[in-house]
Every structure is written in structure tokens, then in C-alpha cells.
Amino acid sequence: MSAAAAVLAGGSSARAQGAFATQNIRLVVGYPAGGGVDIVARLLTDPMKAAFGQAVLVENKPGAAAMIAAQSVARATPDGHTLLVSAAGEVAVNQHIYKERMAYDPQKELTPVALAGIVPCVVVVAATTPVKTPAELIAYALANKGKLSFSSSGVGNPQHLAGELMNRMAGTDVLHVPYRGSAPAVTDVAVGAVTMSFSSLGAALPLILDGRLRAVAVTSRERMPQLPDVAPLSEGAPALAGYELLNWFGVFAPSPTPEPLQARLFEVVSNALQEKATMEKLLIQGIVPRPMTLAELRSFVRSESEKFGRVAEAAKIRAE
């Protein structure tokens, strides 16, 4: 009996679901080892091994804005043994940015089975900049229209889109300066080469702690538990009411994976991510839990993709 058939066969539900794994489970990551997505994947290996009785291996396949990894999972056998641990980019952003290079359809070929959490951007400025709050940031940008710049870790990622959405909603005109990675993007803010950065907390935190950078806003609807004194960017101006743009990390399976197996994966992965020790490790990486049901998660991914598409289209962002 195949793995999928074992899940669907009925009988003892717990035994059928728990026994689906007949070989090693691969968690495919489109980024090098050591980054946030890779850390999430490695936190899942032991709980998944305990639940399914098979070794769980992390396979790093970086390249092409993580699309190589995502495509390999989209085309994998849909039996639960090959899963993608992903950021928002490869499943909700890239189809709007890399239209000519996409070789898979994430909306049709990949389905979400768990959300590790949201990853708000932190807006940082140099400590010498006369800005401390979202309102002061927007006022400063409007007073210096066309003179300021913001960095991100590349073209078309959520950090870039977060800055472009600010420009569109608040009427600011802050120039995007893309960098090859988060570290140089935030370092150049500290030395004054660019005015601000939309960054992950993990990349910016060392420079915040040593006093070279100041966090002035976050791009989530609510404050981050890691930065309770930093207000959402949506509070910066009436025009920004409703502003939110996030990165997020999740686990995806090939779309034909049977529904009962998707539900079992959701249960196991979600429970693992809610363990106190795991949540503490996620928070250090700037990941914020946002619990939701599997149905809510699917709706979230669809709406996020639509949002990213609108922002990319309005800003005419293409990375061919």
C-alpha cells in the first residue's frame, strides 16, 4: 500500500496517519544553512522524527531566489516525504517579480501545511538621524522628498516591497537601494550611506544593541514582542492606516498531497512550533507566532500573494 493510500485507508485514524512515513522525510530549503528558514527547518527535524518514526533531513538548495528548491518540491511525489520550508518569496512573491523565469506555479502546485510565523520588517535609521517614531519618520521623509533612500537585501523581496508600500500609501519618495544580503544593507545605514533600511530583526539587532542603529517602526499590524517599545509603521500617518507588509516562513507540500495527510502534517508541525523552547528560538530570529487553522493559513497565503502582486505592479518591480 502506498503512503498516501495508508492515510486514506481508514481504520485506526491515529495509526494510519502516524504510519504514513515509509522512508526518510526531506525538508527542502532554498537558502544556505544558518539563515532563518534553515533554522526553522532544523527545529522541526526531531519532532517530526518522533511523530513519524523516520529520519528527517534538511536539504539546502539555494539559488534563483529560492525557486530551484520550490520547483523541486512542486514536482515531487505528493506523499508527504518531500516538503518545502519556505519564506514568502518563493511561494507568494516571485511569481509577480520573475514572470519570465518561473517554471512552476506556486498557487497550483504547492499547498501550505503549517505557518512557522510572521517575520515583520524593522525600519532602522542611524542613531544620529533625528527620527524616533513612525510619525517622525514619515514627517522627515515628506520634508525631504526625493532626498532619502532605503536599503533592502535585494530587488523584489518583502523588505523592498514594504518600503514601496510605504511610499505609495504615505506619499513619500524614498529611493530603494538594493544590496546583496541584509548585513551590508543595514551596515550602510549605520555609516550614513543610506537613510534607512527595511530589515529583518535578526540582521539589524547587533547594530541596534551596540547603539549604531535605532529601530523606529515595524511593518506588522501590532508591535513585535521582541521590540515592545517600537510602534507599527501604520501609526506614522492617517494615510498608513491598515498598512502591513510581512515576510513569513512556512511549510509547503506538493498540492496533490491527500487532505488527511496535510492535516496530519499541520498538526505535527504546528504542535512542534508551539513548544516553549522552540518558540523562544524563533523569537530570537525575529519570527512572531501567528496561530491559525489550516483553512485560515490557505486563505492567508492567497491574500498575501495578491497583496505582493498589487505592490509589485504599482511600483513596476521586475527582476528579469
Secondary structure, DSSP 8 states (H G I E B T S, - for coil): --HHHHHHT-SSHHHHHHT---S-EEEEESS-TTSHHHHHHHHHHHHHHHHHSS-EEEEE---GGGHHHHHHHHTS-SSSSEEEEEESIIIIIHHHH-TTT--S-HHHHEEEEEEEEEEE-EEEEETTSS--SHHHHHHHHHHTTTT-EEEESSTTSHHHHHHHHHHHHH----EEEE-SSHHHHHHHHHTTSSSEEEE-HHHHHHHHHTTSEEEEEESSSS--TT-TTS-BGGGG-GGGTT---EEEEEEEEETTS-HHHHHHHHHHHHHHHTSHHHHHHHHHTT-B-----HHHHHHHHHHHHHHHHHHHHHTT----
